[in-house]
Structure formats: C-alpha cells, structure tokens
Amino acid sequence: MSKKIHVAIVGLGRVGGTFLKKLLASESKGIVIVAVAESNSDSPGIKLAKDNGIAAYEDVENLVEMGDKIDIIFELTGNMEARKSLRAAMVRTSNSHTVIAPEIMAFLIWDLVADGGELAVPERKQGY
C-alpha cells in the first residue's frame, strides 16, 4: 500500500488493547498508529503504546487537536458519553479531516487482517 493511513485508538481496554496489538503487527500494510487515548493510565495498552513510541494521552482532546495528522480514530471505549465527548471535540476544533470509526469497524478491520484469533465481543450496543 503506497498511502499510509494514520490512525488513533480511543479506549485500550480488552477490545482496544487487543486491537492495538493487531494493528501494530499490521504496520507493514500501511497502517500507522500515531496516538492512543485511555483514561486508565495503568492500562497494559498504554504501556504497549508507549513501548512502541506511540503518543499516549488520557484525554481525547489531544487526539482531535492533531487534526489532519490522524485519518481515522477508532473509538473503542464502549461508553456512550465518551463517544459524545469525542464528537463534540471534533466539532469544537473544526476537525473535518478525521473520521471516527466505531467498534463495528474495528471488527471489520480485524476480520480483514487477522490470521487467527478473535477480537473480544462486548455485550453492548455499538452504534451512535
């Protein structure tokens, strides 16, 4: 792939942390993880991100302010308030470049790049 897709992940719990690992293994396929956000600073996903030189934040504002440096934000918190906050931050910063991808898109990407194993399926609604 000649065009690099710059992504960020919000939420590094069970789903987001596993998704981060898979994306790290797929960086040779044109996926570049530029930042993550997770409110739990003790999360194993935060450590993994930092160990791989990825900017790690506790607040989504920092991600949104990166503007066109991020093509896609995967919102994997499963928290409706976090989703609303992310969308509000996008409007507030006039970020019209970055696309917010919900969990269902992470499952689609997982199926496309996975070579075994499954992404944990949360028991909650995934839409906006």
N, CA, C and O atoms as CSV, one atom per row, in Angstrom:
chain,resi,resn,atom,element,x,y,z
A,1,MET,N,N,0.845,-1.171,0.000
A,1,MET,CA,C,0.000,0.000,0.000
A,1,MET,C,C,0.892,1.237,0.000
A,1,MET,O,O,1.767,1.367,0.856
A,2,SER,N,N,0.681,2.143,-0.948
A,2,SER,CA,C,1.536,3.319,-1.035
A,2,SER,C,C,1.100,4.422,-0.074
A,2,SER,O,O,1.949,5.114,0.489
A,3,LYS,N,N,-0.187,4.597,0.122
A,3,LYS,CA,C,-0.673,5.616,1.058
A,3,LYS,C,C,-0.718,5.037,2.461
A,3,LYS,O,O,-1.275,3.965,2.697
A,4,LYS,N,N,-0.130,5.757,3.364
A,4,LYS,CA,C,-0.175,5.361,4.772
A,4,LYS,C,C,-1.454,5.915,5.395
A,4,LYS,O,O,-1.812,7.071,5.169
A,5,ILE,N,N,-2.133,5.091,6.173
A,5,ILE,CA,C,-3.323,5.501,6.894
A,5,ILE,C,C,-2.918,5.723,8.348
A,5,ILE,O,O,-2.476,4.795,9.026
A,6,HIS,N,N,-3.070,6.943,8.814
A,6,HIS,CA,C,-2.686,7.306,10.177
A,6,HIS,C,C,-3.893,7.172,11.088
A,6,HIS,O,O,-4.920,7.816,10.877
A,7,VAL,N,N,-3.757,6.325,12.108
A,7,VAL,CA,C,-4.889,6.031,12.982
A,7,VAL,C,C,-4.561,6.317,14.444
A,7,VAL,O,O,-3.401,6.394,14.848
A,8,ALA,N,N,-5.630,6.472,15.214
A,8,ALA,CA,C,-5.536,6.601,16.665
A,8,ALA,C,C,-6.605,5.698,17.262
A,8,ALA,O,O,-7.607,5.393,16.614
A,9,ILE,N,N,-6.386,5.278,18.487
A,9,ILE,CA,C,-7.344,4.421,19.186
A,9,ILE,C,C,-7.737,5.098,20.491
A,9,ILE,O,O,-6.880,5.523,21.266
A,10,VAL,N,N,-9.039,5.192,20.724
A,10,VAL,CA,C,-9.558,5.701,21.991
A,10,VAL,C,C,-10.142,4.510,22.736
A,10,VAL,O,O,-11.062,3.853,22.249
A,11,GLY,N,N,-9.605,4.236,23.914
A,11,GLY,CA,C,-10.054,3.093,24.709
A,11,GLY,C,C,-9.145,1.901,24.497
A,11,GLY,O,O,-9.166,1.273,23.438
A,12,LEU,N,N,-8.345,1.588,25.508
A,12,LEU,CA,C,-7.399,0.474,25.401
A,12,LEU,C,C,-7.696,-0.606,26.427
A,12,LEU,O,O,-6.786,-1.178,27.027
A,13,GLY,N,N,-8.966,-0.874,26.618
A,13,GLY,CA,C,-9.371,-1.976,27.489
A,13,GLY,C,C,-9.198,-3.294,26.756
A,13,GLY,O,O,-8.275,-3.448,25.956
A,14,ARG,N,N,-10.068,-4.229,27.020
A,14,ARG,CA,C,-9.964,-5.560,26.414
A,14,ARG,C,C,-10.006,-5.492,24.888
A,14,ARG,O,O,-9.154,-6.080,24.223
A,15,VAL,N,N,-10.974,-4.792,24.334
A,15,VAL,CA,C,-11.105,-4.699,22.877
A,15,VAL,C,C,-10.004,-3.827,22.288
A,15,VAL,O,O,-9.301,-4.243,21.368
A,16,GLY,N,N,-9.857,-2.617,22.820
A,16,GLY,CA,C,-8.880,-1.683,22.274
A,16,GLY,C,C,-7.443,-2.151,22.394
A,16,GLY,O,O,-6.646,-1.960,21.475
A,17,GLY,N,N,-7.102,-2.767,23.530
A,17,GLY,CA,C,-5.742,-3.279,23.710
A,17,GLY,C,C,-5.413,-4.391,22.734
A,17,GLY,O,O,-4.313,-4.439,22.184
A,18,THR,N,N,-6.365,-5.283,22.519
A,18,THR,CA,C,-6.168,-6.373,21.560
A,18,THR,C,C,-6.078,-5.821,20.143
A,18,THR,O,O,-5.257,-6.272,19.345
A,19,PHE,N,N,-6.927,-4.842,19.835
A,19,PHE,CA,C,-6.916,-4.214,18.516
A,19,PHE,C,C,-5.579,-3.507,18.276
A,19,PHE,O,O,-5.038,-3.566,17.172
A,20,LEU,N,N,-5.049,-2.845,19.295
A,20,LEU,CA,C,-3.745,-2.188,19.184
A,20,LEU,C,C,-2.667,-3.194,18.805
A,20,LEU,O,O,-1.859,-2.932,17.914
A,21,LYS,N,N,-2.648,-4.336,19.471
A,21,LYS,CA,C,-1.652,-5.367,19.152
A,21,LYS,C,C,-1.738,-5.787,17.692
A,21,LYS,O,O,-0.718,-5.929,17.017
A,22,LYS,N,N,-2.962,-5.985,17.209
A,22,LYS,CA,C,-3.147,-6.417,15.826
A,22,LYS,C,C,-2.700,-5.328,14.851
A,22,LYS,O,O,-2.058,-5.624,13.844
A,23,LEU,N,N,-3.033,-4.083,15.142
A,23,LEU,CA,C,-2.614,-3.005,14.250
A,23,LEU,C,C,-1.099,-2.839,14.249
A,23,LEU,O,O,-0.508,-2.554,13.208
A,24,LEU,N,N,-0.469,-3.014,15.399
A,24,LEU,CA,C,0.994,-2.941,15.447
A,24,LEU,C,C,1.615,-3.995,14.533
A,24,LEU,O,O,2.628,-3.743,13.880
A,25,ALA,N,N,1.007,-5.164,14.495
A,25,ALA,CA,C,1.506,-6.238,13.630
A,25,ALA,C,C,1.202,-5.966,12.161
A,25,ALA,O,O,1.765,-6.619,11.282
A,26,SER,N,N,0.320,-5.010,11.887
A,26,SER,CA,C,-0.097,-4.721,10.512
A,26,SER,C,C,0.513,-3.438,9.969
A,26,SER,O,O,0.134,-2.986,8.888
A,27,GLU,N,N,1.447,-2.846,10.696
A,27,GLU,CA,C,2.004,-1.572,10.245
A,27,GLU,C,C,2.677,-1.684,8.886
A,27,GLU,O,O,2.728,-0.703,8.144
A,28,SER,N,N,3.184,-2.840,8.551
A,28,SER,CA,C,3.803,-3.009,7.237
A,28,SER,C,C,2.770,-2.957,6.121
A,28,SER,O,O,3.129,-2.853,4.948
A,29,LYS,N,N,1.491,-3.028,6.475
A,29,LYS,CA,C,0.415,-2.979,5.482
A,29,LYS,C,C,-0.087,-1.557,5.271
A,29,LYS,O,O,-1.139,-1.362,4.661
A,30,GLY,N,N,0.634,-0.575,5.756
A,30,GLY,CA,C,0.266,0.812,5.523
A,30,GLY,C,C,-0.505,1.470,6.640
A,30,GLY,O,O,-0.979,2.595,6.477
A,31,ILE,N,N,-0.646,0.802,7.776
A,31,ILE,CA,C,-1.352,1.366,8.924
A,31,ILE,C,C,-0.312,1.920,9.895
A,31,ILE,O,O,0.582,1.199,10.339
A,32,VAL,N,N,-0.434,3.196,10.216
A,32,VAL,CA,C,0.484,3.837,11.152
A,32,VAL,C,C,-0.323,4.329,12.350
A,32,VAL,O,O,-1.228,5.149,12.197
A,33,ILE,N,N,0.001,3.832,13.535
A,33,ILE,CA,C,-0.687,4.259,14.757
A,33,ILE,C,C,0.064,5.469,15.293
A,33,ILE,O,O,1.222,5.360,15.698
A,34,VAL,N,N,-0.596,6.617,15.293
A,34,VAL,CA,C,0.081,7.839,15.710
A,34,VAL,C,C,-0.210,8.229,17.153
A,34,VAL,O,O,0.585,8.936,17.772
A,35,ALA,N,N,-1.341,7.778,17.701
A,35,ALA,CA,C,-1.675,8.150,19.079
A,35,ALA,C,C,-2.764,7.241,19.628
A,35,ALA,O,O,-3.504,6.597,18.884
A,36,VAL,N,N,-2.838,7.209,20.957
A,36,VAL,CA,C,-3.904,6.487,21.654
A,36,VAL,C,C,-4.387,7.359,22.805
A,36,VAL,O,O,-3.679,8.252,23.270
A,37,ALA,N,N,-5.602,7.081,23.253
A,37,ALA,CA,C,-6.132,7.756,24.445
A,37,ALA,C,C,-6.811,6.716,25.324
A,37,ALA,O,O,-7.590,5.891,24.846
A,38,GLU,N,N,-6.507,6.768,26.605
A,38,GLU,CA,C,-7.073,5.827,27.578
A,38,GLU,C,C,-7.079,6.514,28.936
A,38,GLU,O,O,-6.050,7.019,29.384
A,39,SER,N,N,-8.234,6.534,29.593
A,39,SER,CA,C,-8.347,7.211,30.888
A,39,SER,C,C,-7.624,6.467,32.006
A,39,SER,O,O,-7.253,7.077,33.008
A,40,ASN,N,N,-7.419,5.159,31.851
A,40,ASN,CA,C,-6.720,4.362,32.858
A,40,ASN,C,C,-5.232,4.324,32.517
A,40,ASN,O,O,-4.804,3.547,31.664
A,41,SER,N,N,-4.452,5.162,33.184
A,41,SER,CA,C,-3.023,5.256,32.865
A,41,SER,C,C,-2.247,3.992,33.215
A,41,SER,O,O,-1.090,3.854,32.816
A,42,ASP,N,N,-2.862,3.062,33.956
A,42,ASP,CA,C,-2.209,1.798,34.294
A,42,ASP,C,C,-2.561,0.680,33.318
A,42,ASP,O,O,-2.152,-0.465,33.510
A,43,SER,N,N,-3.305,1.003,32.290
A,43,SER,CA,C,-3.743,0.010,31.312
A,43,SER,C,C,-2.546,-0.632,30.606
A,43,SER,O,O,-1.605,0.069,30.233
A,44,PRO,N,N,-2.569,-1.959,30.419
A,44,PRO,CA,C,-1.500,-2.611,29.658
A,44,PRO,C,C,-1.391,-2.038,28.239
A,44,PRO,O,O,-0.308,-2.019,27.655
A,45,GLY,N,N,-2.511,-1.576,27.695
A,45,GLY,CA,C,-2.493,-0.985,26.357
A,45,GLY,C,C,-1.679,0.295,26.297
A,45,GLY,O,O,-0.991,0.549,25.308
A,46,ILE,N,N,-1.754,1.108,27.355
A,46,ILE,CA,C,-0.955,2.339,27.419
A,46,ILE,C,C,0.527,1.989,27.431
A,46,ILE,O,O,1.321,2.608,26.723
A,47,LYS,N,N,0.897,1.004,28.229
A,47,LYS,CA,C,2.302,0.575,28.285
A,47,LYS,C,C,2.758,0.082,26.922
A,47,LYS,O,O,3.848,0.432,26.470
A,48,LEU,N,N,1.937,-0.725,26.265
A,48,LEU,CA,C,2.281,-1.238,24.938
A,48,LEU,C,C,2.469,-0.087,23.950
A,48,LEU,O,O,3.419,-0.085,23.168
A,49,ALA,N,N,1.573,0.879,23.987
A,49,ALA,CA,C,1.680,2.024,23.083
A,49,ALA,C,C,2.979,2.786,23.333
A,49,ALA,O,O,3.723,3.078,22.396
A,50,LYS,N,N,3.247,3.106,24.589
A,50,LYS,CA,C,4.460,3.852,24.924
A,50,LYS,C,C,5.713,3.070,24.553
A,50,LYS,O,O,6.681,3.645,24.055
A,51,ASP,N,N,5.697,1.756,24.794
A,51,ASP,CA,C,6.845,0.913,24.440
A,51,ASP,C,C,7.114,0.917,22.940
A,51,ASP,O,O,8.230,0.637,22.503
A,52,ASN,N,N,6.092,1.235,22.157
A,52,ASN,CA,C,6.232,1.268,20.705
A,52,ASN,C,C,6.336,2.694,20.163
A,52,ASN,O,O,6.192,2.919,18.961
A,53,GLY,N,N,6.587,3.650,21.051
A,53,GLY,CA,C,6.802,5.029,20.629
A,53,GLY,C,C,5.554,5.760,20.168
A,53,GLY,O,O,5.646,6.735,19.423
A,54,ILE,N,N,4.395,5.302,20.602
A,54,ILE,CA,C,3.129,5.918,20.213
A,54,ILE,C,C,2.727,6.929,21.286
A,54,ILE,O,O,2.778,6.636,22.480
A,55,ALA,N,N,2.329,8.114,20.847
A,55,ALA,CA,C,1.871,9.141,21.785
A,55,ALA,C,C,0.649,8.625,22.535
A,55,ALA,O,O,-0.294,8.126,21.922
A,56,ALA,N,N,0.665,8.745,23.858
A,56,ALA,CA,C,-0.434,8.237,24.688
A,56,ALA,C,C,-0.990,9.371,25.542
A,56,ALA,O,O,-0.251,10.081,26.224
A,57,TYR,N,N,-2.312,9.522,25.487
A,57,TYR,CA,C,-2.993,10.589,26.209
A,57,TYR,C,C,-4.103,10.020,27.080
A,57,TYR,O,O,-4.587,8.912,26.849
A,58,GLU,N,N,-4.499,10.795,28.085
A,58,GLU,CA,C,-5.642,10.418,28.918
A,58,GLU,C,C,-6.922,11.078,28.427
A,58,GLU,O,O,-8.012,10.699,28.855
A,59,ASP,N,N,-6.808,12.061,27.536
A,59,ASP,CA,C,-7.952,12.844,27.086
A,59,ASP,C,C,-8.025,12.842,25.562
A,59,ASP,O,O,-6.999,12.953,24.891
A,60,VAL,N,N,-9.225,12.716,25.020
A,60,VAL,CA,C,-9.392,12.683,23.560
A,60,VAL,C,C,-9.110,14.027,22.909
A,60,VAL,O,O,-8.835,14.079,21.711
A,61,GLU,N,N,-9.171,15.111,23.668
A,61,GLU,CA,C,-8.895,16.441,23.106
A,61,GLU,C,C,-7.546,16.462,22.397
A,61,GLU,O,O,-7.409,17.046,21.323
A,62,ASN,N,N,-6.552,15.817,23.008
A,62,ASN,CA,C,-5.217,15.801,22.418
A,62,ASN,C,C,-5.213,15.138,21.046
A,62,ASN,O,O,-4.515,15.586,20.136
A,63,LEU,N,N,-5.992,14.072,20.901
A,63,LEU,CA,C,-6.071,13.392,19.605
A,63,LEU,C,C,-6.716,14.284,18.565
A,63,LEU,O,O,-6.198,14.445,17.459
A,64,VAL,N,N,-7.839,14.857,18.923
A,64,VAL,CA,C,-8.603,15.673,17.988
A,64,VAL,C,C,-7.788,16.880,17.535
A,64,VAL,O,O,-7.866,17.286,16.376
A,65,GLU,N,N,-7.018,17.445,18.436
A,65,GLU,CA,C,-6.194,18.606,18.100
A,65,GLU,C,C,-5.088,18.266,17.106
A,65,GLU,O,O,-4.490,19.172,16.525
A,66,MET,N,N,-4.807,16.999,16.901
A,66,MET,CA,C,-3.799,16.599,15.918
A,66,MET,C,C,-4.302,16.805,14.490
A,66,MET,O,O,-3.523,16.739,13.539
A,67,GLY,N,N,-5.600,17.053,14.342
A,67,GLY,CA,C,-6.179,17.390,13.043
A,67,GLY,C,C,-5.875,16.384,11.955
A,67,GLY,O,O,-6.127,15.189,12.112
A,68,ASP,N,N,-5.329,16.873,10.842
A,68,ASP,CA,C,-5.119,16.006,9.681
A,68,ASP,C,C,-3.933,15.054,9.828
A,68,ASP,O,O,-3.588,14.351,8.878
A,69,LYS,N,N,-3.312,15.022,10.992
A,69,LYS,CA,C,-2.270,14.018,11.250
A,69,LYS,C,C,-2.891,12.661,11.562
A,69,LYS,O,O,-2.198,11.643,11.586
A,70,ILE,N,N,-4.216,12.653,11.805
A,70,ILE,CA,C,-4.945,11.405,12.055
A,70,ILE,C,C,-6.049,11.284,11.018
A,70,ILE,O,O,-6.879,12.181,10.872
A,71,ASP,N,N,-6.053,10.168,10.299
A,71,ASP,CA,C,-7.104,9.913,9.311
A,71,ASP,C,C,-8.324,9.273,9.964
A,71,ASP,O,O,-9.460,9.638,9.661
A,72,ILE,N,N,-8.086,8.317,10.859
A,72,ILE,CA,C,-9.178,7.566,11.489
A,72,ILE,C,C,-8.928,7.450,12.988
A,72,ILE,O,O,-7.828,7.106,13.421
A,73,ILE,N,N,-9.959,7.742,13.770
A,73,ILE,CA,C,-9.921,7.465,15.210
A,73,ILE,C,C,-10.854,6.289,15.458
A,73,ILE,O,O,-12.051,6.375,15.184
A,74,PHE,N,N,-10.316,5.201,15.973
A,74,PHE,CA,C,-11.139,4.056,16.372
A,74,PHE,C,C,-11.601,4.298,17.801
A,74,PHE,O,O,-10.792,4.310,18.729
A,75,GLU,N,N,-12.899,4.489,17.974
A,75,GLU,CA,C,-13.483,4.743,19.290
A,75,GLU,C,C,-13.936,3.404,19.851
A,75,GLU,O,O,-14.960,2.862,19.432
A,76,LEU,N,N,-13.167,2.867,20.805
A,76,LEU,CA,C,-13.394,1.510,21.299
A,76,LEU,C,C,-13.675,1.467,22.798
A,76,LEU,O,O,-13.425,0.451,23.446
A,77,THR,N,N,-14.189,2.550,23.347
A,77,THR,CA,C,-14.465,2.574,24.784
A,77,THR,C,C,-15.735,1.827,25.149
A,77,THR,O,O,-15.850,1.294,26.253
A,78,GLY,N,N,-16.687,1.784,24.231
A,78,GLY,CA,C,-17.978,1.192,24.548
A,78,GLY,C,C,-18.810,2.088,25.448
A,78,GLY,O,O,-19.830,1.658,25.985
A,79,ASN,N,N,-18.381,3.323,25.615
A,79,ASN,CA,C,-19.030,4.265,26.518
A,79,ASN,C,C,-19.690,5.376,25.705
A,79,ASN,O,O,-19.007,6.130,25.012
A,80,MET,N,N,-21.014,5.475,25.788
A,80,MET,CA,C,-21.748,6.461,25.002
A,80,MET,C,C,-21.316,7.889,25.319
A,80,MET,O,O,-21.246,8.723,24.416
A,81,GLU,N,N,-21.029,8.185,26.578
A,81,GLU,CA,C,-20.587,9.539,26.942
A,81,GLU,C,C,-19.235,9.857,26.308
A,81,GLU,O,O,-19.003,10.985,25.872
A,82,ALA,N,N,-18.348,8.873,26.255
A,82,ALA,CA,C,-17.049,9.082,25.614
A,82,ALA,C,C,-17.234,9.353,24.125
A,82,ALA,O,O,-16.535,10.187,23.550
A,83,ARG,N,N,-18.165,8.657,23.511
A,83,ARG,CA,C,-18.445,8.872,22.086
A,83,ARG,C,C,-18.959,10.283,21.845
A,83,ARG,O,O,-18.531,10.958,20.908
A,84,LYS,N,N,-19.879,10.724,22.696
A,84,LYS,CA,C,-20.426,12.076,22.560
A,84,LYS,C,C,-19.330,13.117,22.760
A,84,LYS,O,O,-19.266,14.109,22.034
A,85,SER,N,N,-18.474,12.888,23.742
A,85,SER,CA,C,-17.374,13.806,24.023
A,85,SER,C,C,-16.420,13.899,22.835
A,85,SER,O,O,-15.957,14.985,22.488
A,86,LEU,N,N,-16.133,12.772,22.222
A,86,LEU,CA,C,-15.245,12.752,21.058
A,86,LEU,C,C,-15.867,13.531,19.902
A,86,LEU,O,O,-15.196,14.347,19.271
A,87,ARG,N,N,-17.135,13.285,19.625
A,87,ARG,CA,C,-17.809,14.009,18.536
A,87,ARG,C,C,-17.852,15.510,18.823
A,87,ARG,O,O,-17.642,16.320,17.920
A,88,ALA,N,N,-18.121,15.882,20.068
A,88,ALA,CA,C,-18.159,17.301,20.439
A,88,ALA,C,C,-16.789,17.951,20.243
A,88,ALA,O,O,-16.700,19.089,19.785
A,89,ALA,N,N,-15.732,17.235,20.587
A,89,ALA,CA,C,-14.376,17.757,20.403
A,89,ALA,C,C,-14.065,17.949,18.921
A,89,ALA,O,O,-13.386,18.906,18.547
A,90,MET,N,N,-14.551,17.059,18.090
A,90,MET,CA,C,-14.343,17.189,16.640
A,90,MET,C,C,-15.010,18.469,16.130
A,90,MET,O,O,-14.425,19.200,15.331
A,91,VAL,N,N,-16.212,18.733,16.586
A,91,VAL,CA,C,-16.933,19.942,16.173
A,91,VAL,C,C,-16.223,21.187,16.710
A,91,VAL,O,O,-16.015,22.154,15.978
A,92,ARG,N,N,-15.857,21.155,17.976
A,92,ARG,CA,C,-15.223,22.295,18.633
A,92,ARG,C,C,-13.923,22.698,17.934
A,92,ARG,O,O,-13.619,23.887,17.834
A,93,THR,N,N,-13.163,21.727,17.454
A,93,THR,CA,C,-11.878,22.020,16.817
A,93,THR,C,C,-11.993,22.154,15.303
A,93,THR,O,O,-10.987,22.352,14.621
A,94,SER,N,N,-13.198,22.049,14.779
A,94,SER,CA,C,-13.440,22.131,13.326
A,94,SER,C,C,-12.617,21.099,12.558
A,94,SER,O,O,-12.175,21.357,11.438
A,95,ASN,N,N,-12.416,19.943,13.160
A,95,ASN,CA,C,-11.662,18.874,12.505
A,95,ASN,C,C,-12.584,18.163,11.518
A,95,ASN,O,O,-13.415,17.342,11.905
A,96,SER,N,N,-12.425,18.489,10.248
A,96,SER,CA,C,-13.261,17.863,9.223
A,96,SER,C,C,-12.495,16.797,8.446
A,96,SER,O,O,-13.031,16.207,7.508
A,97,HIS,N,N,-11.260,16.551,8.825
A,97,HIS,CA,C,-10.442,15.540,8.138
A,97,HIS,C,C,-10.614,14.150,8.750
A,97,HIS,O,O,-10.826,13.172,8.033
A,98,THR,N,N,-10.525,14.071,10.054
A,98,THR,CA,C,-10.507,12.789,10.755
A,98,THR,C,C,-11.887,12.146,10.787
A,98,THR,O,O,-12.895,12.820,11.001
A,99,VAL,N,N,-11.918,10.838,10.570
A,99,VAL,CA,C,-13.151,10.060,10.622
A,99,VAL,C,C,-13.162,9.271,11.926
A,99,VAL,O,O,-12.142,8.704,12.319
A,100,ILE,N,N,-14.310,9.235,12.597
A,100,ILE,CA,C,-14.455,8.427,13.809
A,100,ILE,C,C,-15.046,7.084,13.411
A,100,ILE,O,O,-16.134,7.020,12.838
A,101,ALA,N,N,-14.326,6.015,13.716
A,101,ALA,CA,C,-14.802,4.660,13.411
A,101,ALA,C,C,-15.240,3.983,14.705
A,101,ALA,O,O,-14.453,3.888,15.647
A,102,PRO,N,N,-16.488,3.510,14.762
A,102,PRO,CA,C,-16.963,2.822,15.964
A,102,PRO,C,C,-16.447,1.383,16.024
A,102,PRO,O,O,-15.779,0.912,15.104
A,103,GLU,N,N,-16.767,0.695,17.118
A,103,GLU,CA,C,-16.292,-0.675,17.344
A,103,GLU,C,C,-16.591,-1.614,16.187
A,103,GLU,O,O,-15.763,-2.463,15.857
A,104,ILE,N,N,-17.747,-1.482,15.571
A,104,ILE,CA,C,-18.110,-2.407,14.498
A,104,ILE,C,C,-17.093,-2.345,13.357
A,104,ILE,O,O,-16.834,-3.358,12.707
A,105,MET,N,N,-16.519,-1.171,13.109
A,105,MET,CA,C,-15.484,-1.046,12.075
A,105,MET,C,C,-14.199,-1.742,12.515
A,105,MET,O,O,-13.480,-2.302,11.688
A,106,ALA,N,N,-13.911,-1.708,13.808
A,106,ALA,CA,C,-12.740,-2.427,14.308
A,106,ALA,C,C,-12.899,-3.922,14.064
A,106,ALA,O,O,-11.937,-4.609,13.721
A,107,PHE,N,N,-14.128,-4.425,14.245
A,107,PHE,CA,C,-14.373,-5.848,13.995
A,107,PHE,C,C,-14.179,-6.178,12.517
A,107,PHE,O,O,-13.646,-7.236,12.181
A,108,LEU,N,N,-14.611,-5.278,11.636
A,108,LEU,CA,C,-14.423,-5.485,10.203
A,108,LEU,C,C,-12.938,-5.512,9.858
A,108,LEU,O,O,-12.478,-6.413,9.156
A,109,ILE,N,N,-12.189,-4.531,10.347
A,109,ILE,CA,C,-10.748,-4.480,10.095
A,109,ILE,C,C,-10.081,-5.734,10.642
A,109,ILE,O,O,-9.227,-6.329,9.985
A,110,TRP,N,N,-10.475,-6.132,11.849
A,110,TRP,CA,C,-9.913,-7.332,12.468
A,110,TRP,C,C,-10.088,-8.534,11.550
A,110,TRP,O,O,-9.146,-9.289,11.312
A,111,ASP,N,N,-11.298,-8.703,11.039
A,111,ASP,CA,C,-11.564,-9.841,10.161
A,111,ASP,C,C,-10.729,-9.784,8.889
A,111,ASP,O,O,-10.363,-10.824,8.342
A,112,LEU,N,N,-10.428,-8.594,8.418
A,112,LEU,CA,C,-9.642,-8.451,7.197
A,112,LEU,C,C,-8.160,-8.724,7.414
A,112,LEU,O,O,-7.493,-9.248,6.522
A,113,VAL,N,N,-7.633,-8.376,8.593
A,113,VAL,CA,C,-6.194,-8.525,8.817
A,113,VAL,C,C,-5.821,-9.681,9.736
A,113,VAL,O,O,-4.651,-10.056,9.814
A,114,ALA,N,N,-6.800,-10.248,10.429
A,114,ALA,CA,C,-6.497,-11.305,11.403
A,114,ALA,C,C,-6.078,-12.585,10.707
A,114,ALA,O,O,-6.610,-12.957,9.662
A,115,ASP,N,N,-5.121,-13.238,11.313
A,115,ASP,CA,C,-4.697,-14.549,10.833
A,115,ASP,C,C,-4.896,-15.546,11.967
A,115,ASP,O,O,-3.990,-16.293,12.337
A,116,GLY,N,N,-6.097,-15.533,12.498
A,116,GLY,CA,C,-6.438,-16.397,13.624
A,116,GLY,C,C,-6.777,-15.564,14.840
A,116,GLY,O,O,-6.358,-14.412,14.959
A,117,GLY,N,N,-7.524,-16.145,15.724
A,117,GLY,CA,C,-7.929,-15.439,16.936
A,117,GLY,C,C,-9.104,-14.529,16.671
A,117,GLY,O,O,-9.378,-14.153,15.531
A,118,GLU,N,N,-9.789,-14.184,17.733
A,118,GLU,CA,C,-10.956,-13.319,17.603
A,118,GLU,C,C,-10.817,-12.119,18.507
A,118,GLU,O,O,-10.180,-12.178,19.559
A,119,LEU,N,N,-11.422,-11.033,18.081
A,119,LEU,CA,C,-11.488,-9.835,18.893
A,119,LEU,C,C,-12.624,-10.013,19.889
A,119,LEU,O,O,-13.707,-10.469,19.520
A,120,ALA,N,N,-12.390,-9.660,21.140
A,120,ALA,CA,C,-13.418,-9.817,22.172
A,120,ALA,C,C,-14.676,-9.057,21.778
A,120,ALA,O,O,-14.606,-7.894,21.381
A,121,VAL,N,N,-15.809,-9.704,21.886
A,121,VAL,CA,C,-17.078,-9.078,21.521
A,121,VAL,C,C,-17.774,-8.592,22.784
A,121,VAL,O,O,-18.216,-9.399,23.602
A,122,PRO,N,N,-17.874,-7.275,22.944
A,122,PRO,CA,C,-18.548,-6.755,24.136
A,122,PRO,C,C,-20.050,-6.933,24.035
A,122,PRO,O,O,-20.606,-6.987,22.938
A,123,GLU,N,N,-20.697,-7.022,25.168
A,123,GLU,CA,C,-22.155,-7.163,25.217
A,123,GLU,C,C,-22.784,-5.787,25.385
A,123,GLU,O,O,-23.315,-5.461,26.447
A,124,ARG,N,N,-22.719,-4.984,24.326
A,124,ARG,CA,C,-23.319,-3.651,24.383
A,124,ARG,C,C,-23.635,-3.176,22.974
A,124,ARG,O,O,-23.167,-3.746,21.988
A,125,LYS,N,N,-24.427,-2.135,22.899
A,125,LYS,CA,C,-24.757,-1.558,21.603
A,125,LYS,C,C,-23.518,-0.871,21.048
A,125,LYS,O,O,-22.741,-0.274,21.792
A,126,GLN,N,N,-23.342,-0.961,19.731
A,126,GLN,CA,C,-22.133,-0.422,19.133
A,126,GLN,C,C,-22.363,0.810,18.279
A,126,GLN,O,O,-21.402,1.406,17.792
A,127,GLY,N,N,-23.589,1.197,18.090
A,127,GLY,CA,C,-23.864,2.345,17.238
A,127,GLY,C,C,-23.747,3.660,17.974
A,127,GLY,O,O,-23.403,3.715,19.154
A,128,TYR,N,N,-24.039,4.695,17.256
A,128,TYR,CA,C,-24.021,6.038,17.822
A,128,TYR,C,C,-25.434,6.439,17.950
A,128,TYR,O,O,-25.723,7.545,18.407
